[in-house]
Amino acid sequence: MINGPKFPRQVKTIKMSFPLFNKALLIFSSIFLFPMLVLSFYMEPFGGSLTRMGGYLTNDYRSNTPQEYFTQPLFKGASSIEDYQQYYDVVVWGDSFSEDDSKSWLNYFSNGSGLTTILFNMNHISLDEVINSPIYRQQPPKLFIYQSVERNLILRNGSCPPDNSPITEQFNMPKINIKPLGIPVRTITRDRNYFVKGLQFTNTVNYLKKVALRSFLGIDKTEVHRFQLSRGGLFSSKENDSLLVTTKDFNLKGVTDEQIETAKCSLLSMQSRIRKTKTTEFIAVFFPDKTTVYSDYLLDKSYTDMSIAKKMENTNGLNVAPLVQTFKQAVKNGVVDLYLPEDTHCGFYAYKMAADSVLNLLDKMNRKSLL
């Protein structure tokens, strides 16, 4: 038997098509993607930290009032100690409540005083770095301002030096001349052309995930808490009868009198350290928490007695520009968006009030120096 040549076995390929599967997949995808597409068009970009972190719509909580701003910052924001290369009349050691180049209270302060000002963020640059820098030693400023938000006062002033010896001697600093600049302030209204900024797919997913956990499972692991208010009209946002706050405000719940006294001692020690050269005056500014400013309108009364700002402002011997009572009174008088509804920070009116408070205290110090 003669065997013929062997050829490779032919494998017959069968083309598979799944029209029904494709249609089902398309329908299934459309059910989920189309609503997300619509929501992505509808959602405004997150304009504040509270809406972004908490999973709330900016559309519901964004401020609608015109906000003032400066086209150019009137102070120097230092990113590191190396930026401190020349003399400034005022050195500010503060936090995010002082940082915004266009809206910071320091713009109003510099505009109203004519003093050159430099800002150091205390979260990145230490006090020792500032006062031990060559420029500070050679040409100390006329004024040193300590600025902190209320919720971090205990954390930032948690110890009192054992050798603490605050200066009790009364002496007058050299007069600080005030010459207002008179630079005009601009006004910006809400940007309604948000749709040109593109689809908000990432924000949409973030929002839907947090809403689903909160609404269906009762789980809220965000750093944002929503309070119901006893009245509306405190904000210009669509949701004007509720208050978004950072849960970091709750750091003050349960703070003891001993901790408060330690913080007072720490600040008095800092003031003594700054003033010991008798060339630099010291002023402290405490921006109250959002829960403090709107505490009279919280339906949940278990959070209305946390504030320590008033006690800190009443520290005997400490030069403080008071804000708490004036802020609360402004809200009572009908000022809308004193604090921004979607953010932890202030609107322009509160920043103007803060600058005025410092300028008023500075004026009192100047009059005292003439006696």
URURKA-V443409 format. One line per field, one symbol per residue. ss: DSSP state (@ for helix, = for strand, . for the rest). burial: I if it has 24 or more other ideal C-beta (glycine too) atoms within 12 Angstrom, else O. A space follows every 50 residues. Layout:
ss=???
burial=???
This chain:
ss=..................@@@@@@@@@@@@@@@@@@@@@@@@......@@ @@@@...@@@@.....===......===..@@@......=====.@@@.. ....@@@@@@@@@...=====.....@@@@@..@@@@@....=======@ @@@@@@.............................===.....@@@@... @@@@@@@@@@@@@@@@.......======............=====@@@@ @@....@@@@@@@@@@@@@@@@@@@.....=======..@@@@.@@@=.. @@@.....@@@@@......=...@@@@@@@@@......=......=.@@@ @@@@@@@@@@@@@@@@@@@..
burial=OOOOOOOOOOOOOOOOOOOOOOOOOOOOOOOOOOOIOOIIOOIIIIIIII IIIIIIIIIIIIIIIOIIIIOOIIIIIIOOIOOIOOOIIIIIIIIIIIII OIIIIIIIIIIIIOIIIIIIIIOOIOIOOIIOIOOIOOOIIIIIIIIIII IIIIOIIOOOOOOOOIOOOOOOIOOIOIOOOOOOIOOOOOOOOOOOOOOI OOIIOIIIOIIOOOOOOOOOOIOIIIIOIOOOOIIIIOIIOIIIIIIIIO IIOOIOOOIIIIIIIIIIIIIIIIIOOOOIIIIIIIIIIIIIIIIOIIOO OOIIOIIIIIIIIOIOOIIIIIIIOIIIOIIOOOIIIIIIIIIIIIIIII IIIIIIIIIIIIOIIOOOOOO
